[in-house]
Amino acid sequence: MYPKRTNRGFSLIELLLVVVIVGLLSAVAVPSALKSRNAAEKGAAVGILRTMHTDQLMYFTRVGRYARLSELNTEFHQTFGTTVGSRIYRGNHMFLMSPSPTDASLVNGYQIVVYRIDNRINYPTFFMNQSGAIQALLP
């Protein structure tokens, strides 16, 4: 009598089916995960702009003019990101006052433009002025 052989392991067809199923699932999941991540980053940038507007109003009440971004970030303990010159960097976004403000112009108002940094290319994404209205520049 010959001993019974039991097949242990996977056949080549079963292994290929598993690879194809995993590939299909990742082809569907990765783009939606990236879209969700981009939406979360945009939401975070809008939230920071809203906070900046509130803090600008508090600064204006105390000093009599609006703050430059570097002054605002220093005043509120670096909560907006990393200050580099006149810009603030946070995640994939750069916050910049445009045009470069003077003390006289900051008495009347301010403009903040948010750029998304993607592969060292900057895309303007949001705009806000002293009214606090945030405008999306790119979809």
Phi, psi and omega in degrees: 000142177266139178290147179289134177261128175256132180276120176247138181110184184252148174279167181297322180295316179297319179295318178296321178297318179296318180296318179295317180296316178296320178297318178295317179297318180289328178294332178273321188282322186296312179298322180290326177293320178294321178296319178295320180295317178296320178296321179294320179294320177296318178297322178294320179296319178295319178298320178294319178299318179297318178294320177299319180298314179299316180292327176296320179296319177295318179296317180298319179297322183277319189257333181097006174206163177282159184267151167288161182299321179295320178294319181296315180293323178291316181300323183252034167059046173059031182285343184269344181143205182262125179274126174231104184065239180260011183246158173238130178251133176212117182060231179264021182236146176238130179256131185217137174274132182226131350288174182301119189279149171253168178300322180293320180288332180286347174289326184269330182169186179207163175223129177241129177247134178253127178249138172268128181263116182226110182054046178065015174249133182260127177245122176293129184242324182222156179221138177216142174238190186297344178287341180088358178284127181258126179248132175277129180264334177231148178292000000 
